[in-house]
Amino acid sequence: MNTILVLVLVIIFIYAVLCGSPLFVIIGGGSIVLFHLVAHQNLSVMIVEMSRLADAPGFIAIPLFIFAGFVFAESNSSSRIIRCSNAFLGWLPGGLAVVAVIVCTIFTALTGGSGITIVACGGILLPALMKAKYGDDFSLGFVTSASSSGVLFIPSLPIIIYGLVSQTQIDQLFVASFVPGMLIVALLAGYGIFYGSRNKIETIPFSFKELRESLWELKWVIPLPFVVIGGIYSGLTTVGEAASVAAVYALVTECLLYREVDAKALFKLTINSMMLVGAILIVLGTALGFTNFLVDQQIPQKLMDIVLSNISSKVVFILLLNAFLLIVGCLMDIYSATVVVVPLIAPVAASFGIDPVHLGVMFLANLQIAYITPPVGMNLFIASLRFNEPIVKLFRVVLPALLLFLLAILIISFCPKFSLFLVDLLDMREANDILIGL
């Protein structure tokens, strides 16, 4: 009877997703029904599980980093970063393309949303690339692809969410994601340099004056990454404390020093950012209840038994896992996919000896790439609307970058040391073990 009921609920769940129902309604409502009809437990268990969220390590970082990201997105930070990056790298063959990658990476990491990057930076970068005689198709595909290149860098919100859901150390995830993130940036930048060299794109002569002026214009923003990243990597600040610093720093620089965000804009972006925070927290809270039901019914163990009975090769499992995550990333946004999928795949991956931190990097890298994976990658639709281009054209122009992303995924997946050597080099596991012992 339970099997038939669960099957019916799964069909209803899929139908609700396709109809566009709010995710927290689907997950929360489904969890309540499952606890009541299948597990026969008191529904207060849902509230108990949701209350755990407030005590989760790094919880406070979510609203603070989102708020800081909205402040930077409201200001002219993207224009200043573009000018400074161009002054540094405009002399390279394909230098402007490299600038586009760097700007998109920084902006996505700061704001926590690649869609925001397309909207905020795409309107500047795309005309600049076209004006510099980069091909229209190349420019469109490159900007759309580069917009998702910052998911693996501090203070990436998806990393924090993954850490909370999977109960993996967030500081370890930040450190482990750095080198894989740099690999993706390097591959995209190399593609831009190759295109610029092959097509003999005109470069910009290096100018110390322009560099000095652009650095001076950016002087209040430059210290932020060093303060946030340095504090987390050195162990001087927790993720939550670093988020507090980022929020205060964003307020001081953009409201008081640059004076680009006035009181009216600040009030509006505060409301909008907290609405996003509320949406994320509601999904996370209901997802914790759903995860508790899965554990109570031993769903991960049953799934693990099915996988182990049909797949014996770790290589095959990793390939299938990557394909599965790309499909999931196309159908769901990164936050929804994290809260729904991670509790299912984590135990199975552990049975194949995959390190939980390495699994986190693999998961986030795949979901990052899924943003531009046809036919339903989210950034493809955002770029189509932002640049007024047919979605089918976007499918075609992102393919070169997508192939590079897939190459990066294979390297990240099959070379775990690529992700973990910094964590081991900094003895972060030993430090965390000591703290847990205390």
Secondary structure, 3 states (H helix, E strand, C coil): CHHHHHHHHHHHHHHHHHCCCCHHHHHHHHHHHHHHHHHCCCCHHHHHHHHHHHHCCCCCHHHHHHHHHHHHHHCCHHHHHHHHHHHHHCCCCCHHHHHHHHHHHHHHHHHCCHHHHHHHHHHHHHHHHHHCCCCHHHHHHHHHHHCCCCCCCCCCHHHHHHHHHHCCCHHHHHHHHHHHHHHHHHHHHHHHHHHHHHCCCCCCCCCHHHHHHHHHHCCCCCHHHHHHHHHHHHCCCCHHHHHHHHHHHHHHHHHHHCCCCCHHHHHHHHHHHHHHHHHHHHHHHHHHHHHHHHHHCCHHHHHHHHHHHHCCCHHHHHHHHHHHHHHHHHHCCHHHHHHHHHHHHHHHHHHCCCCHHHHHHHHHHHHHHHCCCCCCCHHHHHHHHHHCCCHHHHHHHCHHHHHHHHHHHHHHHHCHHHHHHHHHHCCHHHHHHHHHHC
